[in-house]
Amino acid sequence: MRDRRTARVAIWAAAVLVCCASPGAAQLRRMTRPKVERPDGPVWEVMRKHCTTCHGIDDYAFYAQDRAGWQKVIAEKHKAGEADLSEQDRNLLLDWLASKFGPNTKPFPRTYVPPEISTYFTDPEAFRLLNRSCTKCHGLERVDKVRKAAEAWRVTLVDMRERGAQLSDEELEQLVEWLARVWGTNEDK
């Protein structure tokens, strides 16, 4: 009986080791953010002036749209007045987006596998990171008014990172743990 159990555990452990050690598993853990090469010239000037103050250009890789689709994405993702571009700038940006991230391209997967953390933020460390990453687009009172469980904070932070918040995977997870501890709920989700 004991030999059978030991054999099953050994087989299970070997299977887990093979799965976790495979290049695909390692790649999945790293596939959290695409890296988009920025354009040069007039397109970059339009992006620098109108886009990158609130989000990075890596966000574009999550989509594969035609020109009309890109126009809709821009309209849906911005509040009134946020994406006010001249007709010339809008056409330049839409043409570049449709050519670089058009319907014949493959969008980057929105996969996030949280890494385990071994160090935890103190209050001053967490506030420094919040000030560095969040206050470029909104004030901290927005964070202070919300109470969420860890998983809900994770979803919010991954979304904010997709919008341009500069957070490494480790910083994101440390912040999730801190936010859930300080501004969390008693709920699991």
C-alpha positions, -999 to +999 in steps of 0.1 A: +000+000+000+027+024+010+048+016-021+018+024-044+012+057-026+049+066-029+048+057-066+017+079-072+033+108-054+065+104-073+047+103-106+026+133-097+057+152-086+075+144-118+045+156-139+044+188-120+081+193-124+079+186-161+050+211-166+066+238-145+100+234-160+088+235-196+096+266-217+058+271-222+052+274-184+081+298-179+069+319-209+033+320-195+047+334-162+065+361-180+037+370-205+023+399-184+032+429-206+039+432-243+068+454-255+058+477-283+086+494-302+077+530-304+073+547-338+095+576-349+085+608-365+050+624-366+032+594-352+054+594-321+049+632-317+011+626-317+014+598-292+038+617-270+015+648-270-019+630-265-014+594-253+016+587-231+008+612-204-018+586-190-009+553-205+019+534-222+020+524-259+023+488-249-015+487-244-020+488-281-007+452-285-037+438-266-059+446-297-061+436-333-085+461-349-092+476-382-093+514-385-130+517-374-123+493-345-094+515-333-116+546-336-141+528-313-115+517-288-102+552-285-137+566-280-146+540-254-114+542-234-114+580-230-137+604-213-150+633-232-122+658-239-094+633-232-087+622-267-092+655-285-070+652-316-070+672-347-083+654-378-048+651-392-034+637-359-063+613-355-058+600-391-021+596-386-026+577-353-054+555-367-035+546-398-004+536-377-026+516-352-044+497-380-012+489-398+007+478-367-021+462-348-046+454-375-071+426-378-045+403-394-022+405-363-025+384-332-032+404-300-011+399-270-028+376-244-041+393-213-026+367-191-013+375-156+001+348-133+008+364-099+043+356-086+048+347-050+062+375-029+086+371+000+089+407+011+061+429+022+056+467+021+057+489+051+032+518+049+059+543+038+071+520+010+036+514-002+028+551-002+060+559-022+050+533-048+014+546-049+027+582-054+052+571-081+028+549-101-007+561-095-007+599-091+003+606-126-033+600-136-054+604-105-052+613-068-047+589-039-081+598-025-095+575-053-076+546-037-084+557-001-122+556-007-122+520-019-122+487+001-115+455-019-104+420-013-069+410-026-082+395-059-102+426-067-071+448-059-051+426-083-076+430-111-075+468-106-037+470-105-033+449-136-058+471-153-039+502-141-006+487-153-022+481-187-031+518-187+004+529-180+011+526-142+048+516-139+047+485-117+069+454-119+052+420-112+068+419-078+058+455-069+022+448-081+019+417-059+035+435-029+010+464-034-019+439-037-009+423-004-006+458+013-038+472-001-057+441+009-042+443+044-047+481+048-077+488+026-092+454+023-124+437+032-132+407+053-145+389+022-124+364+003-133+380-031 
